[in-house]
Amino acid sequence: MTTTERPRVGERIMAAVNRDPLTAPHARRNDALLAVACAVLSTVLVLLVDDGRGLDAPGWTLLLASSVPLVWRRRRPVLALLAVVACVAPYHALDYHHAAATPAAYTALYTVAATGRPLRTILVGLGVITVSVSVMLTVSTHEAVKLLQISGWIIAVLFCGIDVRFYRQYVAGIVERAERAERTREEEARRRVAEERLRVARDLHDLLAHSITLIGVQTSVAAHVLAADPERLDRAAVARALDDIADTCRTARGELRTTLEVLREHGSPDTRGPLPGLDGVSDLVEAARLAGARVHQAVRAGPVPPAVGAAAYRLVQEALTNAVRHAGPEPAVRVELREEGGVLRLSVTDDGTGPAPGFGLVGMRERARSVGGTLDAGPRADGGFEVSAVLPLTPATTREGTR
């Protein structure tokens, strides 16, 4: 069994000093206990210190009543001080035991200084000293001069409250900055998670859509061969179609395994392994040809940054998938990649009408933007559909390791 170590006395005192008095727990109860403590201390001072005339019933009433407003000192500090002064002023004017009234008065002064602005505190301090001296002048000039001499205690209490107020503001500023930094870190973490989820969604869409489309076309070819003329079955054509399906499944399984391995990794994005690049475009073209498309390929680009090569690979993959799926039987497709003026220009055209609105084109635009590029897709003026993209080759724009 584990036990929680209780905070030390000093730590509890500092926590009470640092805490906002308006939000402190059990504030009313603690202030009521403080009022009782001030009343008890005043009674002790009456019994132990010889200062002024002895107390009778009105004196005890005024003295004990001066501690009652402290119960509301946090919510209404100025009103509580005025209520204390309303009890203390006639108490001193009647020349009762002067020291006994100081606990409640000093506590009310401290509260005003610790919860208000410095200007208000200064004005309240001047007002209290003025009222106190004026009241004591009605008793005797000697007592008034004596009070003026010890008014430094009033100033000290006010400055103590001001110092505590500024210290609380300093601590609150540190806490606020720490909370703001924590919120910033959490927002950054959520942003990175959202970007990673978007990247994985694009990867899975590109991989599965391409592979499933090819498998569907190859399966149709095999079914057509089987149903065309059962008496003269072309076993070689069927075997070739099934082999193509098996190859496509193996390729898809390998890419899917790579994607899942990336998801399980806890290292940096740089540890994802080799990304597909421009050297894999030929395999995409060959797969599209096996699916029945008539593809012409023109690649005039040297080595490019890995992220740009991966983005171009995925864009060509999605464009070929859309052409095989939507451009009709045996579509004519042209794939062109060329390096020009510090950018990689990509173009995939076909003689179809283009894909229906969906996640494919949205994902292609997001993938182009991930490396600082742009993508346009739409019908051509002379018929057919075209996907064109411009991908910068400068490293500063390749912000995301697109798979």
Phi, psi and omega in degrees: 000132180260143179246140179275125181288128180286145178297148178288167182299315180299320179295321179293322179295315180294324177296320178293323179291319183287335187288141174296123184297335181281340181249006181293142179289147178057039185297313183296319179297315181295322179292324176296319176295322178296320178298318178296319180297319178296320179296319179295316179297319178299318179297318179297318179296323177298320184282331188257332187248133179265100185212098180091182182287158179291160185270137169251194183301311177299322179296313177298322180297312179296318182296311182289326179293334181293340179273342184297316181300343180296342178298331182250023187292331182284314184284321182229072186297318182290317178296322177297319178296317179298321178295321177296316180297323180298331177273322186284324184300306177294332178298313178289325181297330178274006175060040173282185182300107191288319184294332185293338183272356185288325183303311180294319181295315180293322179296318178295319177298315179301318182297317178299317181290325184280343184245352183244176178285156182302321181298316178298320180297316180297315180297319178296318179299315178298320180295318180295315180297318180297313180297318182297314180296319179298318179295317182291335177295333177287338178275301177192150178296323180300316180293324179294317178295320178297319178294321179296325179292326182262012179293347175301330177295322178296315179297321180296318179296318180296316180293328175297316178296318178298317180298317178296321180298313179295323178296319177297319178297320178298313179296319179297324177295319178297315180297318180296318178295321178295318178294321178296318178296321179295318177297321179296318179296319179295318178295320178296319178296317178297322179296318180294322177297318180296318178296319180293320177297319178295319180296316179296320178299319178296316181300311182295321179297311181298316183293306186290319181298316181295311184293316181295322178298314180296318179297320179297317180294316181294324176295321177297321178297314180297317179296322179294318179297320181292325185268346186296309183207088182303331182289329182238063184290127177272090184296326180296320179293320178295314180298321179295319179295318179292323176297321178297319178297316180297318179297317179297318178297319179296317179297315179297319180297319179296315180293322179295320178298318178299317179297317180293325176296322177297319181295329181277348184286150176242008180272195181282163179298341181288350183261022184282347182095178184296137178265148173296147183221199183295334180291346178268356181295324180299322178295322177296318179296317181295320178296320178294324177295320177297333178277000175109355182281148175260098190253131172250130186244134177220105181243115178232072181210140177273200178298137179234162176305145184305319182294321179292318178297319179295319179296316179298319178301313182292324179295316177296319180300313181292320180295318177294321178300315179296322180295314180296324185279321193245347187271006178091180181291139178047060181289151175267120186233141175236126178248124182227130177228127179213145178266129187206119174060039178080011177226159175254119179261131184237138178214130175230116181240150176216175183260023179261195181256359178093164181283161173287156179302137181183200183282342185299304181294324177298314179296325179295317179295319178297321181293321177295318180294332183297338177247018177082016182257186178228157180219137174236142178215133179174175180294150176270156181296324182264019178100151181094187184228144183225137170244122180230142181218151175237118184242113179298148181259359181285138183300332184295337182268348181271074188282329187243133175285080185289134180265000000 
